[in-house]
Amino acid sequence: MPQTQFDVVIAGGAAVGSAAAYFLTADPGFGGSVAVVEPDPTYQRCATALSAASIRHQFSTEENIRMSRFGTEFLRAFGDALAVDGVRPDPAFHEGGYLFLATPAGLPVLRDNHALQRREGADVALLDAAALRARFPWLRVDDLAGGTLGLSGEGWLDAYGMLQGLRRKAIAQGATYLPRRVTGIERAGARVTAVRLDDGQALACGALVNAAGVGAPALARLAGIELPVQARKRSVFYVQCPERLPGCPMVIDPSGAYFRPEGQGFIAGIAPPPDQDPECFDFDVQHALFEDVLWPLLARRVPAFEALRCVRSWAGHYDMNLVDQNVILGPHPDLDNLYFANGFSGHGMQQAPAVGRALAELIAHGGYRTLDLGRLGWRRILEGRPIVEKNVV
């Protein structure tokens, strides 16, 4: 008969959920059973697979810098740590760097962020306009005052490969993956006791992890909790350009537009204006956003992009924390054993290793053992004390 009781049930088996399953099953102090409930085992529409698949240390919040620095360490050792039966998974991590650009108006914030990043150990250089022009001759800099360039530790990767590597290793270590959806939560007082699945099965559990991405608010409501997270659609465009851009990193324009190399071309995107960015769950690509907004911005920053051609495009979603664009991590005060990892606001893939480890520490040991991420818990949300992340792309 199928197992119907687990020490931990994780709702959501993409990068964050699979990282939690990996770290739990690898923790010598745990020793329990783990079930990962994932309704789409193909992961075709999960945020991890549809993201820009990049990692950076250039944040304005200490915890975000620390989490992504651990993410870099984890990716560098990925093949050895997650090998199964001698097969080493390769996340194809390319440390191409991030380049944040600033106009004169944005330079003070850029400098403040850079000082914080350096204090936190990030390998980031502050460049003036002349240095930008010398290093990136294909870049238009006449309106810029400077930029910050990640010299190591930042770049892009195969996000789907990272996800599958975490999943395979978690299974090899004893995790059970179920192709189901959580449709109900049973609780007794301040504790979750079981979850109900869409096939009618009930799973008793000692702890429940909400790693359901844009489905997290609906899952939280099953337990009577309102999670301030909404789905925001983000379109990604793969373009090709006749000219080469030597040494091109992931470039973040002051307008919010971004682009980076990918294969023989580039991927690019931009968030819609706030008044055109409602909660959204469809996967329709915002082609007008490319034609009317993104392409003109790209061509202004890189004259060679006047001749670019959009080859293909896709859309995914951010699980946007409406309060401060930072993850809500840990248990809710009303439920001792319901752990949240939601509201990443576009940073979930890169923060998945650190958050997975943090969840494992909370569950197995009752507190953080490595990075102290206590400030990112529910208390700031409930008390109206946001920790605003300024560098949301």
Secondary structure, DSSP 4 states (H G I P E B T S, - for coil): ----EEEEEEE--SHHHHHHHHHHHH-TTT---EEEE-S-TT-TTSHHHHS--EE----SSHHHHHHHHHHHHHHHTHHHHT-BTTB------B---EEEEE-GGGHHHHHHHHHHHHHTT--EEEEEHHHHHHH-TTS--TT--EEEEE-SS-EE--HHHHHHHHHHHHHHTT-EEE---EEEEEEETTEEEEEEETTS-EEEEEEEEE--GGGHHHHHHHTT----EEEEEEEEEEEE-SS--TT--EEE-TTS-EEEEETTEEEEE-PPPGGG--B-------HHHIIIIIHHHHHHH-GGGGG-EEEEEEEEEEEEETTTSS-EEEEETTEEEEEEEE-BTT-HHHHHHHHHHHHHHHHHHSS-SSS--GGGSHHHHHTT-----S---
